[in-house]
């Protein structure tokens, strides 16, 4: 074995050791959260409203608020991100203007979530007078999520071979028809994976929602699904404390009798949901790709 081979083996062993160390840290954190939190999770815990001054409360309303905010934010951000990605990748020329747009996307995607939350507070809560509400939180999450989702979809579209575009044009399709019927379906597995991964990021967000969606979870009437009634679960104008905000709030106040139990259980549910988002992205993306490439 010569010197270069020894150096190569040492470098590979060092990289494997670093990777293994990172995996061990992650496994320890997730294991600790699950070991301390999952024993406190039950159907009663997942469906019961929270209680501030007495023990025995759950996270039912906070869990519903988290999924409802996620759905609204994705419904707003996905069409915008998809349209922007198609324009940047398929239509925009490579000049200073598109370079400026991509730079702005990079800057926005790296902004701290608390800064986005303060911007959402000043714009939606104060200026637009939406108050602390679901619509304020959803619009703020759209700003928070839009740059990452746009970049993800654009990279997925750029990975589609130009031969497929030329084939569509050769069949007499217009450029728009080629994009809609060939390019986007070919990129669909990556787009779906990106959407699910961004959903996991939004689901666990807290800082941006503290200043916009609020820190309270009023009692909801699950028998009334009229979005124009303020006590309806679907009302976009009611305040909505999410699960991540709930964990921060109860630990900050420290007045809940069973604080440790509720906090650890909530953290376990939150981490489990994010893991499901991540694993689902890989599984669904792979299945869609296999279905689309099978003969």
Secondary structure, 3 states (H helix, E strand, C coil): CCHHHHHHHHHHHHHHHHHHHHHHHHHHHHHHHHHHHHHHCCHHHHHCCCCCCCCCCCCHHHHHHHHHHHHHHHHHHHHHHHHHHHHHHHHCCCCHHHHHHHHHHHHHHCCCHHHHHHHHHHHHHHHCCCCCCHHHHHHHHHHHHHHHHHHHHHHHHHCCCHHHHHHHHHCCCCHHHHHHHHHHHHHHHHHHHHHHHHHHHHHCCCHHHHCCCCCCCCCCECCCCCCCCCCECCCCCCCCCCHHHHHHHHHHHCCCCCHHHHHHHHHHHHHHHHHHHHHHHHHHHHHHHHHHHCC
